[in-house]
Amino acid sequence: MGFRILKAPERSLREGDRIDYQIRILGLPLRWRTLITEWDEGHAFADFQEKGPYRHWLHRHTFTEVGNEVVMHDRVDYELPLGIPGRIFGGAFVRRQIRKIFDYREGAIGSFLARN
């Protein structure tokens, strides 16, 4: 998706921060802005789309210690634009894109942890 962070705080994130991104959908550049609506250091955070491709987007990340490991869980609640036509024509595409994003992140985190 050509995901790039354009603007973000130059410190640790906290509730109320905004992050500007650029993504590509079908090769077309698109701006996306999220607001950090929840920040519980080391346990959870949530980002809400203020501007972007979705009618609604809320992504909650949680981290839970299980023995000597940390389990990361994501929940994404989203709604596509254009109502029923958006769901019919874009639903499967968006589900595949979201799956690719999380598959990529899982691999990247695994590679990072293997090196450290």
N, C-alpha and C positions, 0 to 999 in steps of 0.2 A: 504493500500500500504506500510505499515511499514515505513512511511516517517520519516526520522531523519535528523536533521541538524548536519553535521560533523564539519564544519568550517564556521564561520561568524565573522564579526567585533564585538568587545566587546564594542561598542558604538552605537549610533543611525546610521542607514544606511544613505548613501548618494550616489549620482551618482558616478559610477566607482567601487563600491564595488562588490566583488564576494562572492557568498555563495555556499558551497559544501554540497550536500545532499546525502543520500542513500535512495533509494526507493526499493520496491520489486514488481516485475511484475511476476505473476504466481509463486510466492514464490522465484524467483531468485533475488539476490541482484544486484542492478545496481547503479552506481555513476551518479550524475547529478550536473552540475555546471551552475549557472546563474550569469549574470552580470547585475547590476542595471544600466540601460541605461537612466533613467529619475528619478529625485527626486524633487518633488515640495511639500515641507513639508506641511502636512495637506490637500493637494488637490489631488495629484496623484503621482504614481510611476510606473515604468515598469521594468520587468525583462526579459532578453533575454537568451535563452539557449546557452551556449558556448560548453557544452559537455553533452550528455545525449541520451535518447531514441528516440528523435524526429529528423527529418531532419531539421525542423524549429519550434521554439517555441518563441512567444512573448506574454507576459501576462501584460496587462495594468490595473491598479487599479485606480479608481477615487472615490473621496469623495465629496459630495455636501450637503451643509446645506439646509434643507427644513424645515422652521419653527424652532421648537426645536429639530429636528431630523437630523441625518446624513444618507444620502443614499450612500451606497457603491455599486459600479458597477464594474464588471470585464469584460474584453474582452480578449479572448484567441485566437490568430491566431497561428495555428500549421499545420504542414505537417508531415505525417508519413513517415518513411523510406521505401524503396523498391518500390516507385512509385505506379502504379496501383495495383499490388499484395498486397502491404501494406494497401492500402485503402480498397480493397475487403475483405481481411482476418482480418484486425485489426481495421477497422473504427468503427464498432458498439461497439467492446470491449472498445476502447479508449474513445468513447463518454460516455459510461456507467461509466468508471473509473473517468473521469473528472466530471461528474454529481455527483458521490458519494463524491468526494473531496469537491465540493462546498456545497453539502447538509450537510456534516459533519461540515464544517466550519460555515455554517449558524447556526446550532444547538449549536456549541461550543460558538459562539459569543453571541447568545441569552441567553445561560446559564450563561455566564460570566456577561452580563449586568443585568440579573435578580438578581444576588448575590450582585451587587455593586450599 
